[in-house]
Amino acid sequence: MESNLIEANGADARPRERRTSKKEQIISLFTSGMDNVEDLAMITGSRPGYVAAVLQEAGLISGYFDLYTTTSHPMNVYSRFFAGRLGFKDEETARQSVGLIDHFYRQFDLAGDRAGQHHALVMAMTMFNRARWTRKATEAEIFRRWLVERLQEAEFQPETGEDLSDETSAIPGGIEPSGPEPRASPSGRQRG
């Protein structure tokens, strides 16, 4: 009977089992109770972002965001201003995207909406990173320049109303490090 499964050329005519895709593995493991994204990534040999994207696309999780999350999944109330409207396929598209980001950044500034401004900055940083990591250096530079300009125009105002310029002048950028002061150990050496 076994000989009936061998074709004339000697090949095995039995149907081959199809390999399970990573996507199928992720969904299967998740639906069987393994719901930790990092564990799923390790078991399937995938990046956590890929695992989360698969689960989100399948409707099994929501609220995951990273560099590659599509803008069709809104992150917050500000996402709608940018959804499907940003790109970096060429320099002109990158310039138009920066123009849109800048428009909303300034609108949010006029309204005193710091969360909106933050979201605009995040959108610019996201587009910068997406462009540079896909080897679109010229397009990435357009986003980088806009970000640097915004950072250079940022004003730091101490909450206490004190002028802290003398205290932070020794640190590049005038930003004081956070954390406890270094203290001497019993041996007399400084420790942090």
Helices and strands as residue ranges (DSSP letters): G 2-5, H 22-31, H 37-44, H 48-57, H 79-82, H 91-110, H 114-132, H 137-153, H 165-168, G 172-174, E 183-184, E 190-191
